[in-house]
């Protein structure tokens, strides 16, 4: 059964990485897709790969930090498709800098994109989903949303915050027919480390070895969609790095020793 067939699915961060891979995988089931990120040209490039009718794809550029504009974008989607069944929230940036060296503006940027933008879009979509009596938020967190590692303090904080917010939202809206899936990727082969922020906010512009050797993003997308189709509340996808989540739960002192010895970047 094609779970996502003809469903209206909004994907943020759709111009690259996980968002692009999810769009490509979803397109195999003939949904109606909304593709959002900042760059129109990259969104159009992704849309051209999908082999879907033009009427079933809306390319909708937007900046997640421009929170005042988000209700207008929601209304544009409602006008086009009438409803929103899924929102895959993938927009995000990471970090490569120690706490002592990191300018406070970097923390503000990380929280604006990774947390406040996600919250703002969720709140803008929520009334429509509640009126429908159904809807599903799929939120990309990270293994770093469950534990803390060197040179990722702001990134970890922003991802931890997502868990608190969306766990609360799930509890509040479950009986209204809404669902929430939090996904914690490990090392996935995407360009996220290239765009990481340094201590002064400048771009890292380096592909980390762990990222380069990580899980293929297409494989990740397949596993994610299977979890979403089964309405999993939280899912961990990656290689051995996801075991850190279990060490944090059952052997926290051991994990702490391991993380202290690891190189940050």
C-alpha angles and dihedrals in degrees: 000000000000100000094187099043111135091352116140106240126182117201122191121196084032097148097079147353119013095357093054093046092049091051092051093048094045092050089069088071096051101243128160107256135201112197117200135179133116101271117072094193093056092046090052089050090054092045090054090060097055102077091215128135112270089240090061097054126067116189104206116176115202144155113235090209092059091081095169090063096052098085088054090054091049089053090050089055092046091050091050102042107011096229145030118228102173136017115196106196110200105144111122149125132214137209143232110194141093122253094246093054101039117106112230090237088067090059090049091051093048093050093044093055103030100038118008094043091050092048092048094052091045092053091047092052097038100081091054093050092047090051089050092048090229143064141129129224115203110191126190109221120156143231079263086065089068101040140015128248136182120283092009101084097129094038091050091047093052093049093045087053091057090060093054093047098045095041087056092046091050091053092048098047106030094097089049089062100259125132134200128201119188113197122198111198121197119201107338122176099251133124094251094116091052089063097042117132120244126213092281096041095260118137116268091219094191131111109229116228093233090052093047091052095042132113116301108261092230091057089049091052092052092052092045094052091049089054092047092048087055091048093238111183096212130007135183117209124182141065131290092322090078089067086075087075091060092044088053089054101042107018106024096159091054091050090049091055091048093050093047090058097047122097111249103225 
